[in-house]
Amino acid sequence: MTRSDLVAQLAERFAQLTQRDTEFAVKTILDAMTDALARGHRIEIRGFGSFSINRRPPRVGRNPRSGEQVTIPEKLVPHFKPGKALRESVDQRLPVDVPEETLAAPVTTP
């Protein structure tokens, strides 16, 4: 689902709102979430999940073309952890005939 799909679905579901109002509401919510994460806050939406910031420490990588070592600086990256209700809902509704390439690769632990 894209942002425009979300706006269209909300506008259809709530007939009293115009497409423009719905677009403004979605943009406002996403901007508020972005600002909160940028300030280092955690966002928790009960029944859906939580958003937080993870720190990736600096590391040494390799340039794939030349093979030379490259220093990769520290990064702060957004992280989403789905809530129990979302995980269960997705697991129950997953159709059996979903093409394998649309699913993410399974995570294996050593």
Summary of the structure (lengths in Angstrom):
residues: 110
radius of gyration: 19.3
end to end distance: 33.1
largest distance: 59.2
contacts: 198
relative contact order: 0.10
helix: 40%
strand: 25%
